[in-house]
């Protein structure tokens, strides 16, 4: 499943390079869009598929996708490096890691 997910995500990103470039240049998040693109692709594998599925041990938190018993959480990490073509943006990288670690622990 993990290999298939990696291949699907790579294919989605490659087939939507111009769209992804908009997000990257503005350092914007795009997990929401990617979640639905991935869910759409997973439908082709006849999966038991649900979006925003509650974690079994914490109904207050939701996984991005549930597919055939697997909980899938998508995250894009903040970066603080400078790229000439990208907008300079203050997004402290520490802010994403705390929530990410809390999600992984739960």
C-alpha positions as CSV (number, residue, x, y, z in Angstrom):
1,X,0.0,0.0,0.0
2,X,2.8,2.4,0.9
3,X,4.6,2.0,-2.4
4,X,1.3,2.4,-4.3
5,X,0.6,5.6,-2.4
6,X,4.0,7.0,-3.1
7,X,3.6,6.2,-6.8
8,X,0.1,7.8,-6.9
9,X,1.2,11.0,-5.2
10,X,4.3,11.4,-7.5
11,X,2.1,10.9,-10.5
12,X,-0.5,13.4,-9.2
13,X,2.2,16.0,-8.6
14,X,3.9,15.4,-12.0
15,X,0.6,15.7,-13.9
16,X,-0.2,18.9,-12.1
17,X,3.2,20.7,-12.1
18,X,1.8,24.1,-13.0
19,X,-0.8,24.0,-10.3
20,X,1.7,22.8,-7.7
21,X,4.1,25.5,-8.9
22,X,1.6,28.2,-7.9
23,X,1.5,26.8,-4.3
24,X,5.2,26.4,-4.1
25,X,5.9,29.9,-5.4
26,X,3.6,31.4,-2.7
27,X,4.7,28.8,-0.1
28,X,1.0,27.9,0.3
29,X,-0.2,24.6,1.7
30,X,-2.0,22.2,-0.7
31,X,-2.8,19.1,1.4
32,X,-6.5,19.6,0.9
33,X,-6.3,19.5,-2.8
34,X,-3.9,16.6,-2.8
35,X,-6.2,14.7,-0.4
36,X,-9.1,14.7,-2.9
37,X,-6.9,14.0,-5.9
38,X,-5.5,11.0,-4.0
39,X,-8.9,9.8,-2.9
40,X,-10.2,10.1,-6.5
41,X,-7.3,7.9,-7.7
42,X,-7.8,5.4,-4.9
43,X,-11.4,4.9,-6.1
44,X,-9.9,3.1,-9.1
45,X,-8.5,0.4,-6.8
46,X,-12.0,-0.4,-5.4
47,X,-11.0,0.7,-1.9
48,X,-13.2,1.0,1.1
49,X,-12.6,4.8,1.0
50,X,-13.5,7.6,3.4
51,X,-12.2,11.2,3.7
52,X,-11.7,12.9,7.1
53,X,-12.0,9.6,8.9
54,X,-11.9,9.7,12.8
55,X,-9.0,8.0,14.5
56,X,-10.2,5.0,16.4
57,X,-8.5,6.1,19.6
58,X,-9.4,9.8,19.3
59,X,-12.7,10.7,17.5
60,X,-11.8,14.4,17.8
61,X,-8.9,14.0,15.3
62,X,-9.4,12.8,11.8
63,X,-7.1,11.2,9.3
64,X,-7.1,12.7,5.8
65,X,-8.0,9.4,4.2
66,X,-9.1,5.9,5.3
67,X,-8.5,3.3,2.6
68,X,-8.9,-0.5,3.2
69,X,-8.1,-0.2,6.9
70,X,-5.1,2.2,6.4
71,X,-5.2,5.7,7.9
72,X,-3.4,8.2,5.6
73,X,-2.3,11.6,6.9
74,X,-0.9,14.1,4.4
75,X,1.4,16.9,5.5
76,X,3.6,19.4,3.7
77,X,6.3,20.8,5.8
78,X,7.2,24.5,6.1
79,X,10.6,25.5,4.9
80,X,12.8,28.5,5.7
81,X,15.2,28.4,2.8
82,X,15.2,31.1,0.2
83,X,14.6,30.5,-3.5
84,X,14.7,33.3,-6.0
85,X,11.5,32.4,-7.7
86,X,9.5,31.9,-4.5
87,X,7.9,34.5,-2.3
88,X,9.7,35.3,0.8
89,X,7.4,34.2,3.6
90,X,7.6,33.9,7.3
91,X,6.4,30.5,8.2
92,X,8.3,29.3,11.2
93,X,9.2,25.6,10.7
94,X,8.7,24.9,14.3
95,X,5.0,25.7,14.1
96,X,4.2,22.7,11.8
97,X,6.3,20.1,13.8
98,X,4.4,20.3,17.1
99,X,1.0,19.6,15.6
100,X,2.5,17.0,13.3
101,X,4.1,15.2,16.2
102,X,0.8,15.3,18.2
103,X,-1.0,13.8,15.2
104,X,1.5,11.0,14.9
105,X,1.4,10.3,18.7
106,X,-2.4,10.0,18.6
